[in-house]
Each structure stands twice: as C-alpha cells, then as structure tokens.
Amino acid sequence: MKRNFLLILMLITASISIHSQSKILFKYGLCSSSYWGENSSGTSSKSGYMVGVGMDSPIGKSAFSVAPMIELISKGANQGNALYIEVPLDFIYHLKINEDNSVSFAAGPYMAYGIGKSFDTDSYDSGMGWGSSMFNGTGQERKDWGVHFGLGYEYKMLLLNAGYDLGLKNVAAGSPKNLAFILSMGIKI
C-alpha cells in the first residue's frame, strides 16, 4: 500500500511539475494538536511544529490549483507528541483581491506515517488503556489519514496560512484520532 501511494504521489507531482506555471512552496509553522473521538476525553492539547515543501500548480486558466506537499509535523496530546511525515494533497481556490494579494481556500486528503515519538510516560499510563504496543511500545499507530482544510493569505510570494487536520483513523488503542490546528508562513517561488 505504501508503494502504491508513493507511486501515485510521484506521478501526480511529475505531471504537475511539467506545467510551466507551477510554483514551489516552502512552509513552516506551529501547531496545536489533540485527540478527538472515542476515549479522547481527559486529553489536552500539545504544541508542536511543522515544516514542509511542495508545489502549487494551477489547473488550466482557472482560479483553482492543486498543491501536493510533504511535511514533517508533530501531533498528539498530553500523552505525548508523535512525529509524522505527512503528505497532504490540497485543492485550492485562489480569490484574487488585486495583482499582489489573494485569499485562498484549501481542502483535501492527507496521509501520514509516524517516524518518531516523544511521550510522557507518567500521563501516558494513567489508566486510559492505551498501553498496547503499536508505535514502538507507545500505544500509537504509525499510519494516520484524514482531511485537511485551510485558509490562506498571499502577498506576492509570501504566504500566511491557517490549517486544520481532522484525522479519520484511530491512532491509539481506545480509538482516539488526531486533530491539529496549524498556523504557518512560507514562500512561493
């Protein structure tokens, strides 16, 4: 499954990069993440970070574009943060204000794979039943997927974005899912 997903991502990226109006994106920012869903009560949010690179490619001459990214993002709750490689594929509508300014609305799926963790074992084993060995003994699943929503402001090549990741896959025993609010800034060249 990972190979198929990476192959599809590479084909999308290659086909988009052929388009001469594609722009490279660099983003970095902060996130506040938590869990939602079944057995998520008693969890509180944790601060984290994200950094990513991708591409913004117009779809024809319309105000729409597609933006595949690859990001390094920390998510989790008071049980600890997990570090993920995340691949969102956003479909973006750009609302031009004038020649230099625009507002953008984005939505699309994301897939993520856990590559590291930082867990507070005192709060982690506080009777929530998440102690099974899934993510290197932390009780956390490596794979995550869900939907991403975003709102952005662009001034020339500068970007300011607010995003929301809503996980749809159970990432810990007891069935909670990831939830993250992300504030980022970046450039489009």
C-alpha positions in Angstrom: 0.0 0.0 0.0 2.8 2.4 0.8 4.5 1.7 -2.5 1.2 2.3 -4.4 0.6 5.6 -2.5 4.2 6.8 -3.2 3.9 5.8 -6.9 0.7 7.8 -7.2 2.2 10.8 -5.4 5.2 10.7 -7.7 3.1 10.5 -10.8 0.9 13.4 -9.7 4.0 15.5 -8.8 5.7 14.7 -12.1 2.7 15.5 -14.2 2.1 18.8 -12.3 5.7 19.9 -12.5 5.6 19.8 -16.3 3.2 22.7 -16.1 5.2 25.9 -16.6 3.2 28.0 -14.1 3.8 25.7 -11.1 5.4 27.3 -8.0 7.5 25.6 -5.3 6.2 26.1 -1.8 8.2 26.2 1.4 6.2 26.4 4.7 7.0 26.3 8.4 4.8 26.8 11.4 3.4 25.8 14.8 0.6 23.5 15.6 -1.7 22.7 18.5 -2.8 19.1 18.4 -5.0 16.8 20.4 -7.2 13.8 20.1 -10.9 13.6 19.2 -13.4 10.8 19.1 -14.0 7.7 21.3 -12.0 7.7 24.5 -10.4 11.1 23.9 -11.8 12.8 27.0 -9.1 13.6 29.5 -6.6 14.5 26.8 -5.4 18.0 26.4 -3.6 19.7 23.5 0.1 19.8 22.9 2.2 22.3 21.0 4.3 21.2 18.1 5.7 22.3 14.8 5.5 21.6 11.0 7.9 22.2 8.1 7.1 21.3 4.5 7.9 21.6 0.8 5.6 21.2 -2.1 4.2 22.6 -5.3 1.2 24.8 -6.2 0.1 24.1 -9.8 -2.8 26.0 -11.5 -5.4 23.9 -13.1 -5.7 25.4 -16.6 -6.6 29.1 -16.6 -9.0 28.8 -13.6 -8.6 30.1 -10.1 -8.1 26.6 -8.9 -4.8 24.8 -8.2 -3.6 21.5 -6.8 -0.9 21.5 -4.1 0.9 18.2 -3.2 3.2 18.7 -0.2 5.5 16.6 2.0 5.6 17.8 5.6 7.3 16.9 8.9 4.7 17.5 11.6 4.3 16.7 15.3 0.9 15.6 16.5 -0.5 14.1 19.7 -2.0 15.1 23.0 -1.0 15.2 26.7 0.1 11.5 26.2 2.9 12.8 24.0 3.7 14.0 20.6 4.4 11.7 17.7 6.5 12.9 14.7 4.9 12.2 11.3 5.9 12.5 7.6 2.6 13.8 6.2 1.6 14.0 2.6 -1.4 16.3 2.0 -2.9 16.9 -1.4 -4.9 20.1 -1.3 -7.2 21.5 -3.9 -7.1 25.3 -3.6 -9.3 28.1 -4.8 -7.5 31.5 -5.1 -9.6 34.6 -4.8 -7.7 37.5 -6.3 -8.0 40.8 -4.4 -5.6 42.6 -6.8 -2.4 41.9 -8.6 -0.3 41.3 -5.5 -2.9 40.0 -2.9 -5.2 37.0 -2.8 -7.0 34.8 -0.3 -7.1 31.0 -0.7 -9.4 28.3 0.5 -8.0 24.7 0.6 -9.3 21.3 1.2 -8.0 17.8 0.5 -6.9 14.4 1.9 -3.7 13.7 3.8 -1.8 10.5 4.7 0.9 10.4 7.4 3.4 7.9 8.7 4.9 8.1 12.2 8.7 8.2 12.3 9.4 9.3 15.9 7.8 10.0 19.2 8.2 11.9 22.5 5.9 10.6 25.2 5.3 11.5 28.8 5.0 8.0 30.4 3.5 9.3 33.6 0.4 10.7 31.9 0.5 8.1 29.2 -0.2 5.2 31.5 -2.8 7.0 33.5 -5.4 4.3 33.2 -6.7 5.2 29.7 -5.9 1.7 28.4 -3.5 2.9 25.7 -0.6 0.9 26.8 -0.6 -1.7 24.0 2.5 -2.0 21.8 1.6 -0.3 18.5 4.1 2.5 17.8 7.4 1.3 19.4 5.6 0.4 22.6 3.8 3.7 22.9 0.3 2.5 22.0 0.2 4.8 19.0 -0.4 3.7 15.4 2.2 4.7 12.8 -0.3 5.3 10.0 -2.7 8.2 10.0 -5.0 9.6 7.4 -7.7 12.2 7.2 -8.8 15.5 5.7 -7.1 18.9 5.7 -8.8 22.3 5.5 -7.1 25.6 5.1 -7.4 29.4 4.7 -4.5 31.4 3.4 -3.4 34.9 2.5 -0.8 35.6 -0.2 1.1 38.8 -0.8 3.3 38.4 -3.8 5.4 35.4 -2.9 4.7 35.4 0.9 2.2 33.1 2.5 0.2 33.1 5.7 -1.9 30.0 6.4 -4.3 28.6 9.0 -5.0 24.9 8.6 -6.9 22.2 10.3 -6.1 18.4 10.1 -9.0 16.2 11.0 -7.8 12.6 11.5 -10.2 9.9 10.4 -8.1 6.8 11.5 -7.8 5.6 15.0 -4.2 6.3 16.1 -4.2 4.9 19.6 -5.8 2.0 21.4 -9.2 3.1 22.7 -9.9 4.7 19.3 -8.9 8.4 19.5 -8.0 10.2 16.3 -5.5 13.0 15.6 -6.7 16.6 15.5 -4.4 19.6 14.7 -4.7 23.3 14.2 -1.7 24.7 12.2 -0.5 28.3 11.7 2.2 28.5 9.1 4.1 31.0 7.0 6.1 30.5 3.9 7.1 31.5 0.4 6.0 30.5 -3.1 8.7 30.7 -5.8 
